[in-house]
Amino acid sequence: MPVTGETRADGRGVRMTRTGGRWRVTRPWPAHLRPFLHSYAGYWEAAATPYRVRLVPTGRAVVLINLGEPFAQVRRLAEEAGLTGRATGALVVGLEDGPRVCDHPGGQEAIRLELTPLGAYRLFALPMGELTNRAVGLGDVLGPAARLLVDRMAATRSWATRFDLLDAALTARLDSGPVPAPEVVQAWRLLRRSGGTVPIGRIAGEVGWSQGHLVRRFTQQVGLTPKTSARVLRFRRAVRLLTSEHVTPADVTAACGYYDQAHLNREFRALADTTPGRMAAARLAEGALTL
């Protein structure tokens, strides 16, 4: 039987922690990358067991670098088809306002990054609206250098070397990427700290822009409008509270600023195609529900 919680270290700062048949691989992030990242981890599975997960909105952009078997399919829940086969080897997924389903044949070996929206804007150096609700190939966003990087990472079995290669590539891109407008940075900070409950008009007043100008610039650099970002952040906080002990849907409704429990239920259905009760009972790991 797999040993849950088993941990290994390699002497170069890399730690592997086992949960069931899956290993999570981490190393402390370089300090200069921390403002741009929410999570940064590798994964590998000892057994090739097919699985399906549903990704729910988190208010973060994702880079997924498959070093072994790619996903068989990655699609929005409302779509009949999405990316399939080799196209799913290394992916960028922009901010989303609805669920996405991913099918994998098993035996995954990958590195997954979760980026802040403004970290993603700086890394990808394009209007973030072009990635909203989309999953595209990493090379389509970062060019041929990204494909060479993935090939080099796949060619080594050393996780420390893989992290070294990726750290260097991230540093080079972030150092040369566009700097978000200070007003957008402040607007995102206000939304995030309030859990999506601060009114958009108040944010516009705080940053000194008209509401229309705020919506245009914010959407260009974040990928979602301020109003939709607020919905996603409120949902993310509700999910976090629901997975805590002794918290009821009524508590979450009041804490997160929903009008009533019916409003909470509608938002969970719209953003994740599930109910608060099912979400609370499910295993949620880094934005993914195991189906």
C-alpha positions in Angstrom: 0.0 0.0 0.0 1.2 3.6 -0.8 2.5 5.4 2.3 0.7 8.8 2.6 2.9 11.5 4.0 6.2 9.7 3.2 8.8 12.4 2.5 12.2 12.2 0.7 14.9 14.9 0.3 17.8 14.9 -2.1 20.3 17.2 -0.4 19.7 20.1 -3.0 16.6 21.5 -1.3 14.2 19.2 -3.2 11.5 17.5 -1.2 9.1 14.8 -2.4 6.0 14.1 -0.4 3.7 11.1 -1.2 0.0 11.2 -1.1 -1.5 7.9 -2.3 0.2 7.0 -5.6 1.3 10.6 -6.3 4.4 12.4 -5.3 4.6 16.2 -5.0 8.0 17.7 -5.6 9.0 21.1 -4.2 11.9 23.3 -3.6 12.0 26.8 -2.0 11.3 29.4 -4.6 13.9 32.0 -5.3 13.0 35.2 -3.5 12.7 37.3 -6.7 10.0 35.0 -8.0 7.8 35.0 -4.9 5.8 38.2 -5.8 4.6 36.6 -9.0 3.8 33.0 -7.9 1.1 31.3 -5.8 2.4 27.8 -6.1 5.3 26.0 -7.9 5.5 22.2 -7.7 6.4 19.1 -9.6 4.3 15.9 -9.7 4.9 12.3 -10.6 2.8 9.2 -10.3 4.1 5.7 -9.6 1.1 4.1 -11.2 -0.5 4.8 -14.6 -4.1 5.1 -13.4 -6.3 7.2 -15.7 -8.2 10.0 -14.0 -10.4 13.0 -14.6 -10.3 16.3 -12.7 -12.4 19.4 -12.9 -10.5 22.7 -12.6 -12.5 25.6 -10.9 -11.7 29.3 -11.1 -9.0 30.5 -8.6 -8.2 34.0 -9.8 -4.8 32.7 -11.0 -3.2 31.8 -14.3 -1.6 28.3 -14.7 1.4 27.0 -16.5 1.5 23.2 -16.8 4.6 21.6 -18.2 4.0 17.9 -18.9 7.3 16.0 -18.9 5.8 12.6 -19.4 2.3 11.6 -20.6 0.3 14.7 -21.6 -3.4 15.1 -20.8 -5.7 13.3 -23.2 -8.1 16.2 -23.2 -8.4 19.7 -21.7 -11.7 21.5 -22.3 -14.2 23.9 -20.8 -17.1 22.1 -19.4 -19.5 23.9 -21.8 -17.4 22.9 -24.8 -17.8 19.7 -26.7 -14.1 19.5 -27.5 -10.9 21.1 -26.5 -7.1 20.5 -26.7 -6.2 16.9 -27.2 -3.2 14.7 -27.6 0.3 16.2 -28.0 -1.2 19.7 -28.0 -1.6 19.3 -24.2 2.1 18.7 -23.5 2.9 22.2 -22.1 0.0 24.5 -21.5 -0.9 28.0 -20.4 -4.4 28.5 -18.9 -5.6 32.1 -18.4 -7.9 33.3 -15.7 -11.3 31.6 -16.0 -14.9 32.2 -14.9 -16.1 28.7 -15.3 -15.0 25.0 -14.8 -12.7 23.0 -17.1 -12.3 19.2 -17.3 -9.0 17.5 -17.8 -8.6 13.8 -18.7 -5.2 12.1 -18.2 -4.2 8.5 -19.1 -2.2 8.2 -15.9 1.5 8.2 -15.1 1.7 12.0 -15.0 5.1 13.7 -14.6 4.8 17.5 -14.7 5.5 20.9 -13.2 2.6 23.2 -12.4 2.9 26.9 -11.7 0.1 29.1 -10.4 0.8 32.8 -11.2 -0.7 35.9 -9.9 -2.7 37.7 -12.6 -0.1 40.5 -12.8 2.7 38.0 -12.6 1.2 36.3 -15.6 0.8 39.6 -17.5 4.5 40.3 -16.9 5.6 36.7 -17.9 3.5 36.4 -21.0 3.9 40.0 -22.2 0.5 40.2 -23.9 -3.0 41.4 -23.2 -4.3 38.9 -20.7 -7.8 39.0 -22.3 -6.3 36.9 -25.1 -5.9 34.0 -22.6 -9.2 34.4 -20.7 -11.1 31.1 -20.5 -8.5 29.6 -22.9 -5.9 26.8 -22.7 -3.1 27.2 -25.3 0.3 25.7 -25.9 3.2 27.2 -24.0 5.1 27.6 -27.2 2.3 29.6 -28.7 2.7 32.1 -26.0 6.4 32.1 -25.3 7.7 31.0 -28.6 10.3 28.3 -29.7 12.5 29.0 -26.6 9.7 27.5 -24.5 9.7 24.3 -26.5 13.5 23.9 -26.2 13.2 24.5 -22.4 10.6 21.8 -22.1 12.7 19.4 -24.1 15.7 20.1 -21.8 13.6 19.6 -18.7 12.2 16.3 -20.0 15.7 15.0 -20.9 16.9 15.1 -17.3 15.7 12.9 -14.4 17.0 15.4 -11.8 14.2 17.5 -10.3 16.8 20.0 -9.0 18.1 20.5 -12.5 14.5 20.9 -13.8 13.8 23.6 -11.3 17.2 25.3 -12.1 16.3 25.5 -15.8 12.8 26.8 -15.1 13.9 29.3 -12.5 16.4 30.8 -15.0 13.8 31.0 -17.8 11.2 32.6 -15.5 13.7 35.1 -14.2 14.7 36.2 -17.7 11.1 36.6 -18.8 9.9 38.4 -15.7 12.9 40.8 -15.7 12.1 41.9 -19.3 8.3 41.8 -19.1 5.9 44.7 -19.1 5.3 46.4 -15.7 1.6 46.6 -14.7 0.1 50.0 -14.1 0.3 50.9 -10.4 -3.4 51.6 -10.4 -4.2 48.1 -11.6 -1.9 46.7 -9.0 -3.7 48.6 -6.3 -7.1 47.7 -7.7 -6.2 44.0 -7.6 -4.8 44.3 -4.1 -8.0 45.9 -2.9 -10.2 43.2 -4.5 -8.0 40.4 -3.2 -7.8 41.6 0.4 -11.5 42.2 0.6 -12.3 38.7 -0.9 -14.1 40.4 -3.8 -16.6 42.4 -1.6 -15.4 46.0 -2.1 -17.6 47.9 -4.6 -15.9 48.6 -8.0 -16.9 52.3 -7.8 -15.0 52.6 -4.5 -11.9 51.0 -6.1 -12.0 53.4 -9.0 -12.2 56.3 -6.5 -9.3 54.8 -4.5 -7.0 54.6 -7.6 -8.1 57.9 -9.1 -9.5 56.6 -12.3 -13.0 56.7 -13.8 -14.8 53.4 -13.5 -14.8 52.9 -17.3 -11.1 53.5 -17.5 -10.4 51.1 -14.6 -12.5 48.4 -16.3 -10.6 48.7 -19.6 -7.1 48.8 -18.1 -7.8 46.2 -15.5 -9.2 43.7 -18.0 -6.3 44.2 -20.3 -3.7 43.4 -17.6 -5.7 40.9 -15.5 -7.8 39.1 -18.1 -11.2 39.4 -16.2 -13.2 42.5 -15.5 -13.1 43.8 -12.0 -16.7 42.6 -11.4 -15.9 39.1 -12.6 -12.7 39.0 -10.7 -14.7 39.9 -7.6 -17.0 37.0 -8.2 -14.1 34.6 -8.6 -12.3 35.9 -5.5 -15.5 35.6 -3.4 -16.0 32.1 -4.7 -12.4 31.2 -3.8 -12.9 32.5 -0.3 -16.2 30.6 0.1 -14.5 27.3 -1.0 -11.7 27.9 1.5 -14.2 28.4 4.3 -16.3 25.4 3.3 -13.3 23.1 3.6 -12.7 24.4 7.1 -14.1 22.5 10.1 -17.4 23.7 11.7 -18.3 26.1 8.9 -21.8 25.9 7.5 -23.1 27.3 4.2 -25.0 29.9 6.2 -21.8 31.1 7.8 -20.1 31.2 4.3 -23.1 33.2 2.9 -22.7 35.9 5.6 -18.9 36.0 5.6 -18.4 36.2 1.8 -21.1 38.8 1.1 -23.7 36.7 -0.7 -27.3 38.0 -0.6 -28.6 34.6 0.7 -27.9 30.9 0.4 -29.7 30.7 -2.9 -27.2 33.3 -4.3 -24.4 31.2 -2.9 -25.8 28.1 -4.6 -26.2 29.9 -8.0 -22.6 31.1 -7.9 -21.3 27.7 -7.2 -23.3 26.2 -10.0 -22.2 29.0 -12.4 -18.5 28.9 -11.5 -17.9 25.2 -10.7 -21.0 23.3 -11.9 -21.4 21.9 -8.4 -23.1 22.7 -5.1 -21.5 24.1 -1.9 -22.2 20.8 -0.1 -20.5 18.7 -2.8 -17.5 21.1 -2.9 -17.1 20.8 0.8 -17.1 17.0 0.7 -14.8 16.7 -2.4 -11.0 16.6 -2.4 -9.9 19.9 -3.7 -6.2 20.3 -4.5 -4.7 23.4 -6.2 -7.9 24.3 -8.0 -8.7 20.7 -9.1 -11.6 18.4 -8.0 -11.1 14.7 -8.5 -14.0 13.3 -10.4 
